[in-house]
């Protein structure tokens, strides 16, 4: 296959997005089910490459991966390069999806990007170094994520049910899924898809906050504060300039309540920070990853293999 043929993969928990860019610049895209971070990544990623290879009839020359839940880019790159489903691939580049999100949103600018969907991760880039903040999964981290918000919503509903907390309109939302709140926890804990189920309550929480529910508003403001804390940490650790760019992407920021509170919290410490609209997506960042120069501060955050 021509050398410039690239398969870019943005593997998030909500969905695995792929784009095949051919030598003449044309592109095709496919969407696959999201990454399950509690299961081995290798088989999930190779399945996607194998399916695209089957559809187009031959392996792409280069494959780039931006992956949620990645723990070791080097280990994953080695395993992918040795996998039979990638036998026809000549070059792979593997990184965490925080890197591809950053490249998609800010490109070569210095600053921070927070990507908040089911999970959340923040990446900061300064003059010489980069840093990752959070993205430690729903058990140990992901503060302010869709899961975090959904978990807080369920907690609030059960507190209201017990008499331990104030009443909330979120109760009716939860009862739409589990009419009997007494047994809701059993159904949730036995579900194989419980992380996404919990995260699915983030959107209604934001909607009820916009409608004036005090409990929902408190949860959304708390989430915004967590997301702002992560961005501020990333800017501080990387010595980013005072007017560094800040990008905020992902479904959580679809809430005006959360976005407004987030921006206010960042400006309280960084009044000159520039909030910028995303120049592109994580998938665009996965495409850009293929051409990232070795001297870039993000270079330390990905692994490349070739044959």
Long-range contacts (C-beta under 8 A, 24 or more apart in sequence): 1-58, 1-59, 1-60, 1-61, 1-88, 2-61, 3-61, 3-62, 3-90, 4-61, 5-60, 5-61, 5-62, 6-60, 6-61, 6-62, 6-63, 6-64, 6-287, 6-290, 7-49, 7-52, 7-60, 7-62, 7-63, 7-64, 8-63, 8-64, 8-283, 8-286, 8-287, 8-289, 8-290, 9-45, 9-48, 9-49, 9-63, 9-64, 9-65, 9-66, 9-67, 9-286, 10-66, 10-97, 10-100, 10-281, 10-282, 10-283, 10-285, 10-286, 11-35, 11-41, 11-44, 11-45, 11-48, 11-65, 11-66, 11-67, 11-68, 11-97, 12-68, 12-97, 12-117, 12-118, 12-282, 13-37, 13-68, 13-69, 13-117, 13-118, 13-119, 13-195, 13-196, 14-117, 14-118, 14-251, 16-44, 16-48, 17-281, 17-282, 17-283, 18-48, 18-52, 18-283, 19-283, 19-286, 19-287, 20-52, 20-56, 20-60, 21-287, 28-56, 29-283, 30-55, 34-68, 34-118, 34-196, 35-67, 35-68, 35-69, 37-68, 37-69, 37-119, 37-137, 38-195, 41-67, 41-69, 41-70, 41-76, 42-76, 42-79, 42-80, 42-83, 45-76, 45-80, 46-80, 46-83, 46-85, 46-86, 47-85, 49-85, 49-86, 49-89, 50-85, 53-85, 53-88, 58-88, 59-86, 59-87, 59-88, 59-89, 60-89, 61-89, 61-90, 61-91, 62-89, 62-90, 62-91, 62-92, 62-93, 62-290, 63-89, 63-91, 63-92, 63-93, 64-92, 64-93, 64-94, 64-95, 64-100, 64-286, 64-287, 64-289, 64-290, 65-92, 65-93, 65-94, 65-95, 65-286, 66-95, 66-96, 66-97, 66-99, 66-100, 66-101, 66-282, 66-285, 66-286, 66-289, 67-94, 67-95, 67-96, 67-97, 68-96, 68-97, 68-119, 68-121, 69-137, 70-94, 70-95, 70-96, 70-97, 73-301, 73-302, 73-303, 74-303, 76-303, 77-303, 77-304, 77-305, 78-305, 80-305, 81-305, 81-307, 90-306, 90-307, 91-304, 91-305, 91-306, 91-307, 92-304, 92-305, 92-306, 93-289, 93-290, 93-302, 93-303, 93-304, 94-302, 94-303, 94-304, 95-289, 95-298, 95-301, 95-302, 95-303, 96-121, 96-132, 96-135, 96-301, 97-121, 97-282, 98-122, 98-123, 98-132, 98-135, 99-123, 99-285, 99-289, 99-298, 99-301, 99-302, 100-282, 100-283, 100-285, 100-286, 100-288, 100-289, 101-249, 101-282, 101-285, 102-247, 102-285, 102-298, 103-284, 103-285, 103-286, 103-288, 103-289, 103-292, 103-298, 104-278, 104-279, 104-280, 104-281, 104-282, 104-283, 104-284, 104-285, 104-286, 104-288, 105-247, 105-249, 105-276, 105-278, 105-279, 105-280, 105-285, 106-245, 106-247, 106-276, 106-279, 107-279, 107-280, 107-288, 108-296, 109-244, 109-245, 109-276, 110-238, 110-240, 110-241, 110-244, 110-245, 111-235, 111-240, 111-244, 111-245, 111-246, 111-247, 111-273, 111-274, 111-276, 112-231, 112-234, 112-235, 112-238, 112-240, 112-244, 112-245, 112-246, 112-247, 113-246, 113-247, 113-248, 113-249, 114-227, 114-230, 114-231, 114-246, 114-247, 114-248, 114-249, 114-250, 115-249, 115-250, 115-282, 116-144, 116-145, 116-146, 116-227, 116-248, 116-249, 116-250, 116-251, 116-252, 116-253, 117-145, 117-146, 117-199, 117-250, 117-251, 117-252, 118-145, 118-146, 118-147, 118-195, 118-196, 118-199, 119-145, 119-146, 119-147, 120-144, 120-145, 120-148, 120-227, 120-230, 120-250, 120-252, 122-227, 122-230, 122-231, 122-233, 122-234, 123-234, 124-231, 124-233, 124-234, 124-235, 124-237, 124-238, 124-240, 125-238, 125-240, 125-297, 125-298, 126-235, 126-237, 126-238, 126-239, 126-240, 126-297, 127-238, 127-239, 127-240, 127-297, 128-239, 128-297, 129-237, 129-238, 129-239, 129-297, 130-238, 130-297, 130-298, 130-300, 130-301, 131-234, 131-237, 131-238, 132-234, 132-301, 133-230, 133-231, 133-233, 133-234, 133-237, 134-230, 138-195, 138-198, 143-223, 143-226, 143-227, 143-229, 143-230, 144-222, 144-223, 144-224, 144-225, 144-226, 144-227, 144-230, 144-252, 145-199, 145-202, 145-223, 145-252, 146-199, 146-200, 146-202, 146-203, 146-250, 146-251, 146-252, 147-195, 147-198, 147-199, 147-202, 148-223, 148-226, 149-199, 149-201, 149-202, 149-205, 149-206, 149-219, 149-220, 149-223, 149-252, 150-197, 150-198, 150-199, 150-200, 150-201, 150-202, 150-205, 151-198, 152-205, 152-219, 152-222, 152-223, 153-201, 153-202, 153-204, 153-205, 153-216, 153-219, 154-188, 154-198, 154-201, 156-215, 156-219, 157-181, 158-184, 158-185, 160-215, 165-215, 166-214, 166-215, 167-215, 168-208, 168-213, 168-214, 168-215, 168-216, 169-208, 169-211, 169-213, 169-215, 169-216, 170-201, 170-204, 170-205, 170-208, 170-213, 170-215, 170-216, 173-201, 173-204, 173-208, 174-201, 202-251, 202-252, 203-251, 203-254, 206-252, 206-254, 206-255, 206-257, 206-258, 209-255, 209-257, 209-258, 210-255, 210-256, 210-257, 217-257, 220-255, 220-257, 220-258, 220-261, 221-257, 221-261, 223-252, 223-258, 224-257, 224-258, 224-259, 224-260, 224-261, 224-262, 224-265, 225-261, 225-265, 227-252, 227-258, 227-262, 228-262, 228-265, 228-266, 229-265, 231-266, 232-266, 232-269, 232-270, 235-270, 235-273, 238-297, 242-270, 242-272, 242-273, 243-272, 243-273, 243-274, 244-270, 244-273, 244-274, 245-273, 245-274, 245-275, 245-276, 246-270, 246-273, 246-274, 246-275, 246-276, 247-275, 247-276, 247-277, 247-278, 248-275, 249-278, 249-281, 249-282
